[in-house]
């Protein structure tokens, strides 16, 4: 018997039952329905995480206990995510941020300490959270000038996954903060990031001059 078979046999019946409900046809909405029935079950979440598979790990994120997410635990998750494809690991970190890390002050404080983290995924979470504070319509913290200076200094040298989140933050600052709008558009023109990106019909381009113009116009039409 190989190690994988041994690991499978050690799984609880509860975990086996859940895993039988997940396959390549499973949608994110299906995972949310399963998670709604389970609520919080950190032990089960860790079993699902241990499968090393993408969809079970997404479900694990939904049912884990946010109070148990220390920096050490998050570093372990981060290391585990590196085995996934570029898109999958970004999705896992974004899902973790939205569903767990934004849910209590301790975890928010951890995210806010990640601007200079050695982990690209943690830096991505720092920037994505700053964007989220703005696009969800919350009153943003008074760190906009600092963020823009940091963006201008570092965005072109950053890893692609972090670069996207930084650009996204600049986009939402430009949409909601009129006095900094021209500065954000100028940032996009200077970097040229995503200028030639082709997007699907109905989607907003990531290129800042276009993103900001389109999103501002949407809000002015309401």
Order of alpha helices (4+ residues) and beta strands (2+ residues): alpha-alpha-alpha-alpha-alpha-alpha-alpha-alpha-alpha-alpha-alpha-alpha-alpha
